[in-house]
Amino acid sequence: MTPENIRQALIQAHGAARLRLSSGVPSLVPVLKVLREAGELSLAEARAQATRLAGAGLVGTLVEMRILAVRLQARAVTVTVEPAEE
């Protein structure tokens, strides 16, 4: 994970990116697995992030969101990464 001060500097310099699940994801199980592996999250924390991912999306640096996107796509989960509106 990126240290918060570096993360904020990257977002300030380059803007934030938003990662969202594409519609029609049949199961959140692969999403939960990826989020738990990527962020070392508890099941409850992963569920909360999966809910955000399915709704408004997760916001972070472009690199963070692309890494999660690649991991999700490797588990056949379709996602989009786009600039986050500020």
N, C-alpha and C positions, 0 to 999 in steps of 0.2 A: 504494500500500500504506500501511496505517496505521502510524505510528511505534509501536514496541513499548511505550513507556511509556504512550501514550494507549490503545493496544489493551488492555493489562493493566488500566488503570483502568476501561475500559468493561466488561470481563469481570467485574471485581470488583464493580462497581456494578449490573450488569444480568444477570449470568450469561452463560454461554457457549451457543452454538448448535452443533448438529451437522448437517452436510449429508451425506446418503447417496444413493447411486444406488438407484433402485428396481430390483427384480428384473427380469430379462429384457432387459437392455441387450444388443443384438445385437453391438455393436462398441464398443471403447474409443477408436477413432480420433477421433470428435468430442469426446470427453472430454479426450483428450490435447491437441487443438488449443485448446480453451477454457482449460485449465490453463496451457499454454505462453503464450498471449496475455495472460491475466490476471496471471500472476505472473512473466513473463519468465523462465521456467524452461528448463533444458536438457531434452532428451528423456528422459534418465535420471531427472531430478528429477520431471518430469511423470508418468512411468510409476510412480514410487514413490507419488506423491500419488493417482494413479488407482487404484492397488491399495488404498490406505487408504480412498479414497472408496467403492470397491466392497465393502469389508469393514466395519470399525468406523466409517468415516466421517471427515470432516475436522471439526475443532473450531476455532471462532474467534468473533468477535463476530457478533451477529445480522446486522448490515449486511453484513459480509464474506461470510457464508454466503448471504444473500439475493441479493447481486450475482452470485455464482458460480451460484446456482440459476437466475437469469434468463438468464444467458449460456448455460448448459447447456440450458435449456428452449428457447431460440431455435434450438438445433441438434437439437431433437427428442429430448433426453435427459431422461427422467423422473427427478426427484429429490425428496427430502423434506428439509425443514428442521424441526428439533425442538429443544427445550431439551436441552442436554447434561447427562447425569447426572454429578454430581461425585463 
